[in-house]
Amino acid sequence: MELESTNEGFKVCLLASGSSGNATYIETPKRRILVDCGFSGKAVEAMMNKIDRSMKDVDSILVTHEHSDHIQGVGVLARRYHLDVYANEKTWEAMMPKLGKIDPAQKHIFEPGITKTFGDIDVMSFSVSHDAADPQFYSFQKDNKQFVLLTDTGYVSERLRGLLANADGYLMESNHDLEMLRMGPYAWHLKQRILGDQGHLSNEDGALAAAEMVGDKTKRIFLGHLSKENNMKDLAYQTAESILMEKDCGLKHQFNLYHTDPAEPTELFDV
């Protein structure tokens, strides 16, 4: 199924984002792409139905890393809909035991630091710092429009901030509130993992990184991958809002800040 090409750019829906599961849908006139499927196949199908889209029209799944909140439904959906699956070689090695049998013809290598063209959209992969085999995320680029997915990283390097600067939109990690994490029920070793350089960005660190990347093209920042135990939507929003306002980088008059949800899709919006 092809859409009429009436607008430049492309469409994005953050189907769900949180510590319990993640999935993003990208749509162009020629391509339908999912990034990660951290839910059952049935749950992803239901999310797609909520935005009036069908898994039958999806072409490909891009995988960021092998953690279960990103790959739970990859195997079943790949088999059910004969989808091409892309990941780097180390991620394939790490996730194959979790996916079940996949036809070798559906398996594709997409290494970090590479830009691949999928029909009418370019996808740039980039490495992040996370405790997985070889984690990478993606920037989608079409008609001088760009949307960046950036979660599951312990920090954002200066090089990466420069590489991803001035995108039209971002999904930015806002995983935990520092005080909630420190005072919360997690074991000490797990707290140390989350706080480390291969863990997750806090509300503060995600907002500070976003403040250095936004530019005059930026229109949307979504706060993603919130921890169920160590964060709250309002707290993440208030922290990011405070930092972005303090940095005077255009919040509320140049770009807007948005929530994501661990189970409900955002609107399908134009980039």
VMD Tcl script that draws the C-alpha trace (Angstrom):
set ca {
  {0.00 0.00 0.00}
  {1.42 3.40 -0.99}
  {0.24 6.73 0.30}
  {-0.21 9.66 -2.00}
  {2.91 11.79 -1.81}
  {1.27 15.08 -0.90}
  {3.77 16.36 1.68}
  {7.49 16.41 2.00}
  {9.02 14.64 4.97}
  {7.55 11.56 6.63}
  {5.32 10.40 9.46}
  {6.25 9.07 12.89}
  {4.32 7.44 15.72}
  {5.93 6.47 19.01}
  {3.78 3.39 19.52}
  {5.06 2.94 23.08}
  {8.11 3.94 25.09}
  {9.09 2.85 28.57}
  {11.20 0.46 30.61}
  {8.65 -2.31 29.96}
  {8.62 -2.06 26.16}
  {9.43 0.11 23.13}
  {8.29 0.39 19.52}
  {8.32 3.19 16.94}
  {6.58 3.37 13.56}
  {8.00 5.32 10.59}
  {5.97 5.87 7.43}
  {6.82 7.30 4.02}
  {4.98 7.01 0.70}
  {7.17 3.99 -0.10}
  {8.14 2.44 3.22}
  {6.67 1.31 6.56}
  {9.32 0.65 9.19}
  {9.21 -0.43 12.82}
  {12.07 0.31 15.17}
  {12.08 -2.35 17.88}
  {9.14 -4.48 19.02}
  {9.41 -4.80 22.77}
  {5.94 -6.28 23.20}
  {4.06 -9.38 22.12}
  {3.11 -9.51 18.48}
  {-0.55 -9.17 19.45}
  {0.16 -6.01 21.46}
  {2.05 -4.38 18.59}
  {-0.77 -5.25 16.19}
  {-3.25 -3.59 18.57}
  {-1.10 -0.45 18.82}
  {-0.93 -0.22 15.03}
  {-4.69 -0.58 14.82}
  {-5.08 2.37 17.20}
  {-3.43 4.63 14.61}
  {-5.39 3.06 11.72}
  {-2.42 1.17 10.36}
  {-1.84 -2.54 9.78}
  {1.19 -4.74 10.33}
  {0.42 -6.18 6.89}
  {1.82 -3.00 5.35}
  {5.09 -2.94 7.33}
  {8.25 -3.75 5.36}
  {11.04 -3.93 7.90}
  {12.04 -3.98 11.56}
  {15.18 -2.16 12.69}
  {16.57 -3.42 15.99}
  {18.57 -1.23 18.37}
  {19.82 -3.91 20.78}
  {18.92 -7.29 22.20}
  {17.25 -6.36 25.51}
  {13.78 -7.86 25.84}
  {11.99 -4.50 26.10}
  {13.13 -3.91 22.51}
  {12.88 -7.34 20.84}
  {10.10 -9.34 22.51}
  {7.87 -9.39 19.42}
  {10.52 -9.25 16.69}
  {10.65 -12.98 15.97}
  {6.91 -13.63 15.86}
  {6.17 -10.54 13.76}
  {9.01 -11.30 11.34}
  {7.62 -14.79 10.79}
  {3.96 -13.78 10.66}
  {4.42 -10.94 8.16}
  {7.63 -12.05 6.37}
  {9.45 -8.88 7.45}
  {13.07 -7.99 6.79}
  {14.94 -7.53 10.08}
  {18.01 -5.30 10.39}
  {20.56 -5.26 13.19}
  {24.32 -5.19 13.50}
  {26.26 -8.45 13.61}
  {26.92 -8.53 17.37}
  {23.26 -7.78 18.11}
  {22.18 -10.60 15.80}
  {24.47 -13.00 17.66}
  {23.07 -11.88 21.02}
  {19.38 -11.91 20.09}
  {19.08 -14.99 17.86}
  {18.52 -17.39 20.79}
  {15.62 -15.18 21.91}
  {13.90 -14.76 18.53}
  {13.32 -18.31 17.38}
  {13.75 -19.40 13.79}
  {13.97 -16.65 11.16}
  {14.47 -17.28 7.45}
  {18.07 -16.30 6.56}
  {16.68 -14.26 3.66}
  {14.96 -11.98 6.21}
  {18.15 -11.33 8.20}
  {20.13 -8.22 7.27}
  {23.25 -6.62 8.72}
  {23.16 -2.90 9.53}
  {26.36 -1.86 11.26}
  {26.77 1.32 13.36}
  {28.04 4.45 11.66}
  {26.37 3.58 8.36}
  {23.59 5.27 6.39}
  {21.24 2.96 4.48}
  {18.52 3.97 2.06}
  {15.14 2.29 2.47}
  {13.10 3.24 -0.58}
  {12.63 7.00 -0.19}
  {14.16 7.50 3.28}
  {17.74 7.41 4.57}
  {18.49 5.85 7.95}
  {21.70 6.64 9.81}
  {22.80 4.29 12.57}
  {24.97 5.45 15.48}
  {26.48 3.74 18.50}
  {25.34 4.51 22.04}
  {26.80 3.60 25.45}
  {24.66 0.85 26.97}
  {25.25 -2.58 28.49}
  {24.31 -4.57 25.40}
  {26.38 -6.38 22.77}
  {26.64 -3.45 20.31}
  {23.76 -1.01 20.89}
  {22.87 1.47 18.16}
  {20.03 3.87 17.48}
  {18.78 5.58 14.34}
  {18.22 8.93 12.68}
  {15.61 9.06 9.90}
  {16.23 11.59 7.11}
  {14.06 12.58 4.15}
  {13.46 15.83 2.23}
  {15.75 17.77 4.57}
  {13.73 16.52 7.57}
  {15.20 14.48 10.39}
  {13.85 12.54 13.38}
  {16.25 11.09 15.94}
  {15.65 8.15 18.29}
  {18.03 8.32 21.26}
  {17.37 6.23 24.36}
  {19.23 3.48 26.25}
  {22.51 5.29 26.72}
  {24.47 6.25 29.81}
  {25.71 9.49 28.30}
  {25.65 11.50 25.06}
  {29.15 12.31 23.83}
  {30.12 15.65 22.35}
  {30.64 13.92 19.00}
  {27.15 12.43 19.11}
  {25.55 15.72 20.13}
  {27.17 17.33 17.10}
  {26.17 14.52 14.77}
  {22.50 14.71 15.82}
  {22.20 18.48 16.19}
  {19.28 20.48 14.83}
  {16.93 17.62 13.97}
  {13.24 18.36 13.42}
  {12.29 16.00 16.23}
  {13.77 13.82 18.95}
  {12.75 10.92 21.10}
  {15.02 11.64 24.05}
  {15.64 9.34 26.97}
  {14.32 10.54 30.32}
  {14.63 7.28 32.19}
  {14.78 8.11 35.88}
  {14.63 10.74 38.55}
  {17.90 10.59 40.47}
  {16.31 10.86 43.90}
  {13.59 8.30 43.15}
  {16.23 5.86 41.90}
  {18.53 6.35 44.88}
  {15.70 5.98 47.42}
  {13.83 3.28 45.51}
  {13.60 -0.51 45.90}
  {16.24 -1.56 43.36}
  {19.29 -3.49 44.56}
  {22.45 -1.43 44.84}
  {24.16 -3.15 41.91}
  {21.18 -2.38 39.66}
  {21.16 1.27 40.74}
  {24.87 1.45 39.91}
  {24.20 -0.08 36.50}
  {21.50 2.47 35.66}
  {23.62 5.40 36.89}
  {26.77 4.24 35.07}
  {28.15 5.22 31.68}
  {26.48 2.16 30.13}
  {23.12 2.68 31.81}
  {20.34 5.19 31.16}
  {19.99 8.97 31.01}
  {18.33 10.65 33.97}
  {15.69 13.34 33.52}
  {18.39 15.98 34.03}
  {21.00 14.44 31.74}
  {18.51 13.83 28.94}
  {17.29 17.42 29.09}
  {20.83 18.82 29.19}
  {21.80 16.76 26.13}
  {18.64 17.88 24.31}
  {19.39 21.51 25.12}
  {22.73 21.19 23.32}
  {21.24 19.48 20.25}
  {18.12 21.50 19.47}
  {18.35 24.07 16.71}
  {16.18 26.38 14.65}
  {14.64 23.40 12.78}
  {13.58 21.56 15.94}
  {9.83 21.35 16.50}
  {9.28 18.41 18.89}
  {11.04 16.67 21.76}
  {9.42 13.53 23.18}
  {10.53 12.25 26.58}
  {10.95 8.49 26.35}
  {11.93 5.25 28.06}
  {10.63 6.36 31.49}
  {11.21 3.85 34.26}
  {8.01 2.50 35.78}
  {9.62 2.32 39.24}
  {11.97 5.32 39.22}
  {10.14 8.10 37.40}
  {6.80 9.80 36.81}
  {5.54 11.52 33.68}
  {4.92 14.86 35.35}
  {8.27 14.82 37.11}
  {10.15 14.02 33.89}
  {8.28 16.77 32.07}
  {8.80 19.38 34.80}
  {12.52 18.62 35.03}
  {13.04 18.84 31.28}
  {10.88 21.93 31.00}
  {12.83 23.69 33.75}
  {16.22 22.92 32.20}
  {15.19 23.79 28.65}
  {13.64 27.06 29.78}
  {16.75 27.91 31.79}
  {18.95 27.23 28.76}
  {16.70 29.53 26.67}
  {16.89 27.25 23.64}
  {13.40 27.83 22.24}
  {10.97 25.76 24.29}
  {7.31 26.77 23.82}
  {7.94 29.29 21.06}
  {10.17 27.29 18.69}
  {9.58 23.70 19.78}
  {7.30 21.80 22.14}
  {7.86 19.09 24.72}
  {5.74 15.92 24.77}
  {5.13 12.84 26.91}
  {5.28 9.29 25.65}
  {3.39 6.37 27.18}
  {4.44 2.79 27.97}
  {1.31 1.37 26.34}
  {-0.46 4.05 24.28}
  {0.71 5.45 20.93}
  {1.26 9.11 20.22}
  {-0.58 10.61 17.28}
  {0.86 9.81 13.86}
  {2.54 13.13 13.16}
  {4.34 14.71 10.23}
  {8.05 15.42 10.54}
}
mol new
graphics top color blue
foreach p $ca { graphics top sphere $p radius 0.5 }
foreach p [lrange $ca 0 end-1] q [lrange $ca 1 end] { graphics top cylinder $p $q radius 0.2 }
display resetview
